[in-house]
Amino acid sequence: MIRSSSEPGSGPLFGRRLVLRPLVVDDYVQWKEVRTHNEEWLTKWEPQRIAGQPDVVQSRQAFSSRCAARQRERQLGTGYGFGIFVDGALAGEMNVSAIQRGPFQNAYVGYWVDQRLAGQEYTPEALVVAMRFSFEELRLHRLQIAIIPRNRPSRRVVEKLGIRLEGMAERYLEINGNWEDHLRYAITTEEWTERADSFSRWL
């Protein structure tokens, strides 16, 4: 069962072995350690930091501003960012962002995990928790995940869960200073319902 406060996404969401909850300023020390340790592992898959923009990893104030921005997104219902916590320790992030309502009812999902925990199936478990929240709490119709083809660890997550591959989007996103092609994966609420039994082992 999803346990949350009256505002969707403001409280913790529980998987079988992990918890998703919004990051807060008090998480900064853990955040800095994990991100610093994983700099080489992660930055090659992420947008380049804008020149002159504060470094969220090195600045507690910038991290605080990031947390506040995520809180505003939750209040507006446009995005839900979560830290992934395993045994109380920060293990990564799972983000449901750019939510569009109206006839689309769509959001985009992005994630990363500490390399020290990679291969232990924490990311697919966290993704299932995020999908349950998106489809059953937010009542979205569709989730999309875009992955650089050579990013095998991220592709293994969606492939393990059997999320449908829709095709290639050429020069889709700026990543580390380059416009990169992305494979587009998607799942709808109908697929979520049809495959409830296969997802339940993660919850």
Rosetta blueprint (number, residue, H / E / L):
1 M L
2 I L
3 R L
4 S L
5 S L
6 S L
7 E L
8 P L
9 G L
10 S L
11 G L
12 P L
13 L E
14 F E
15 G L
16 R L
17 R L
18 L L
19 V E
20 L E
21 R E
22 P L
23 L L
24 V L
25 V H
26 D H
27 D H
28 Y H
29 V H
30 Q H
31 W H
32 K H
33 E H
34 V H
35 R H
36 T H
37 H H
38 N L
39 E H
40 E H
41 W H
42 L H
43 T H
44 K L
45 W L
46 E L
47 P L
48 Q L
49 R L
50 I L
51 A L
52 G L
53 Q L
54 P L
55 D L
56 V L
57 V L
58 Q L
59 S L
60 R H
61 Q H
62 A H
63 F H
64 S H
65 S H
66 R H
67 C H
68 A H
69 A H
70 R H
71 Q H
72 R H
73 E H
74 R H
75 Q H
76 L H
77 G L
78 T L
79 G L
80 Y E
81 G E
82 F E
83 G E
84 I E
85 F E
86 V E
87 D L
88 G L
89 A E
90 L E
91 A E
92 G E
93 E E
94 M E
95 N E
96 V E
97 S E
98 A E
99 I E
100 Q E
101 R L
102 G L
103 P L
104 F L
105 Q L
106 N E
107 A E
108 Y E
109 V E
110 G E
111 Y E
112 W E
113 V E
114 D L
115 Q H
116 R H
117 L H
118 A L
119 G L
120 Q L
121 E L
122 Y H
123 T H
124 P H
125 E H
126 A H
127 L H
128 V H
129 V H
130 A H
131 M H
132 R H
133 F H
134 S H
135 F H
136 E H
137 E H
138 L L
139 R L
140 L L
141 H L
142 R E
143 L E
144 Q E
145 I E
146 A E
147 I E
148 I L
149 P L
150 R L
151 N L
152 R H
153 P H
154 S H
155 R H
156 R H
157 V H
158 V H
159 E H
160 K H
161 L L
162 G L
163 I L
164 R E
165 L E
166 E E
167 G E
168 M E
169 A E
170 E E
171 R E
172 Y E
173 L E
174 E E
175 I E
176 N L
177 G L
178 N E
179 W E
180 E E
181 D E
182 H E
183 L E
184 R E
185 Y E
186 A E
187 I E
188 T E
189 T H
190 E H
191 E H
192 W H
193 T H
194 E H
195 R L
196 A H
197 D H
198 S H
199 F H
200 S H
201 R L
202 W L
203 L L
